[in-house]
Amino acid sequence: MPIESRREEFLGDILALEYGASLPETHRSGGGFPVYGSNGEVGWHDSYLVSGPGIIVGRKGSVGAVAWSAACFWPIDTTYYVVPKDRLNLRWCYWLLRSLPLRRLDSSTGVPGLNRNDVYRIRVLPPPPSEQRRIAEILDTIDATIQQTEVLIAKLKQVKAGLLHDLLTRGLDEQGQLRDPAARPDYFQVTSLGLVPESWNLWSVVELFEMQLGKMLSKAAKTGQSPYPYLANRNVQWDHVDPSDLETMDFTHDEQEKFSLYPGDLLVCEGGEVGRTALWQGELPNCFFQKAIHRLRPRDGRILPGYMLRYMRLAVDYGLLTRFVSQTSITHLTREKLALVTVPVPPIEEQRAIVAILSRHDLRLQVEETYRDKLRQLKQGLMDDLLTGRVRTSSMAAGGSGG
């Protein structure tokens, strides 16, 4: 059926949105059937209001959010539930609603609210039931693959966290195996950070790094004659720099040297997510940094930047910076406090081995995250094409989807 021959209909002609019913949290039994609010599942109850499977749409609060329940369910009074008319495929209906800009229909001035009559006036082009089913199958398949990939990513992150802790507290022996403090307590020393291998040195940040806080923002700096891009707190992400959306300000010749960035420099957030650290790898030339960021530059060859990058992640995750953080109106890590942070430092060859293991794991994680992001883009493209009729499932089967 060509798209031109499909009949345009109002959404209200093919489905109805019915009100959910009040079920206060204190009245829910805690087991049995899922209870849905406007932002998804919010509890369980021993009875249900609607036979499943079904679709829930946020009415108050998370306006236009769309959820799916495979089982019988209770939608509370901040939601609508969908009652299809005629021969609608329910999963196709779910994907259609997901694709529509329902959030833009917020009609309230206080608490966000969705008027179902506004939804009913949306025009759609329903395909025949067989094509609805095929569209739903395609989108369900790619969505399941995304979910499987996200489960794998979550597991890899758990493994990474455990690996990071073990490698940076136990280290590797001459055979490249993790040291065991229970089997060989004589290989470890007691420190303020806990047990660490006795072959490791304890140095403060200022002993290991030249430290520099970035340039302070000012109106004058924004109107100078030598504008250059600079990194702000938001550009410093864990492990990497995001060089997008950089602003500029004036840096004099002397300031360009003072606030320079060389590959191997570490950038540490002074505020926001205190201690978040990235490694500068020369992402772009003539880029500098502002006052919300500390630059750490190794004084000598005692520590690898890649090792310190991982140690900062461990320090943040395990609260090792807490006593150094100033708790004023805005939480921040001053230069004076960061300078005093103690770092357990293995011999350089052991550092290289630790960094190599963590880098291989980071690469695996990056590959899976990139794959997931591509799947998300593919799903969005397919939703746009299939649910509007620009691409037909028959043309995809024939290889005519255009890639």
MOLINDA-V237519 format. One record per run of one state. SS is the DSSP state (~ for helix, > for strand, _ for the rest). FROM is the first residue (numbers start at 1). LEN is the number of residues. Records with the same first field share a line. If there is no record, write none. Layout:
BEGIN
SS=FROM-LEN + FROM-LEN
END
This chain:
BEGIN
_=1-2 + 6-3 + 20-5 + 28-5 + 38-2 + 46-4 + 51-3 + 59-1 + 61-5 + 70-3 + 76-3 + 85-5 + 100-2 + 107-6 + 115-1 + 121-2 + 125-4 + 170-2 + 173-5 + 179-6 + 192-2 + 198-3 + 214-1 + 216-4 + 224-3 + 232-1 + 238-1 + 242-5 + 251-2 + 259-7 + 270-7 + 280-8 + 291-2 + 299-6 + 318-4 + 325-1 + 328-3 + 333-2 + 341-1 + 346-2 + 389-4 + 398-6
~=3-3 + 11-4 + 25-3 + 90-10 + 102-4 + 116-5 + 129-41 + 185-3 + 205-4 + 220-4 + 233-3 + 253-6 + 305-13 + 322-3 + 335-6 + 348-41 + 393-5
>=9-2 + 15-5 + 33-5 + 40-6 + 50-1 + 54-5 + 60-1 + 66-4 + 73-3 + 79-6 + 106-1 + 113-2 + 123-2 + 172-1 + 178-1 + 188-4 + 194-4 + 201-4 + 209-5 + 215-1 + 227-5 + 236-2 + 239-3 + 247-4 + 266-4 + 277-3 + 288-3 + 293-6 + 326-2 + 331-2 + 342-4
END
